[in-house]
Amino acid sequence: MEHFADHCATCHANDGSGDTSFGKGLYPKPPDMHKKETQNKSDGELYYTIENGIRLSGMPAFGEEHAKAGDMETWNLVLFIRHLPNQTAEELVQMEQLNPKTDKESLEEDEEQNFLAWRQYGILQA
């Protein structure tokens, strides 16, 4: 889940639908991973796609990146793709916290935390 949220959700969305602003701009668009076209692929086909990418599309090859961790990283992603149709609302919330943040989002989050800390200690009046 962590790896998918950090590396894949930008294009594929946390829920695997492919419905992201980045994904909408790709051609071909990222597949909806809930649909039978993806779920009916063999584990080996999913593994191969993750490792080698898809030429002339937005799907990069992650084989070299995953080589450091061995095949387990890719096989864990295959298992997570199988899980996507059964994903819970709690998992989606958890994944949102794991998504990469832009510098602007990080700054806003820091400012919010600072504001809440000041309020907690009674320095700011509500």
Rosetta blueprint (number, residue, H / E / L):
1 M L
2 E H
3 H H
4 F H
5 A H
6 D H
7 H H
8 C H
9 A H
10 T H
11 C H
12 H H
13 A L
14 N L
15 D L
16 G L
17 S L
18 G L
19 D L
20 T L
21 S H
22 F H
23 G H
24 K H
25 G L
26 L L
27 Y L
28 P L
29 K L
30 P L
31 P L
32 D L
33 M L
34 H L
35 K L
36 K H
37 E H
38 T H
39 Q H
40 N L
41 K L
42 S L
43 D H
44 G H
45 E H
46 L H
47 Y H
48 Y H
49 T H
50 I H
51 E H
52 N H
53 G L
54 I L
55 R L
56 L L
57 S L
58 G L
59 M L
60 P L
61 A L
62 F L
63 G H
64 E H
65 E H
66 H H
67 A H
68 K L
69 A L
70 G L
71 D L
72 M H
73 E H
74 T H
75 W H
76 N H
77 L H
78 V H
79 L H
80 F H
81 I H
82 R H
83 H H
84 L H
85 P H
86 N H
87 Q L
88 T L
89 A H
90 E H
91 E H
92 L H
93 V H
94 Q H
95 M H
96 E H
97 Q H
98 L H
99 N L
100 P L
101 K L
102 T L
103 D H
104 K H
105 E H
106 S H
107 L H
108 E H
109 E H
110 D H
111 E H
112 E H
113 Q H
114 N H
115 F H
116 L H
117 A H
118 W H
119 R H
120 Q H
121 Y L
122 G L
123 I L
124 L L
125 Q L
126 A L
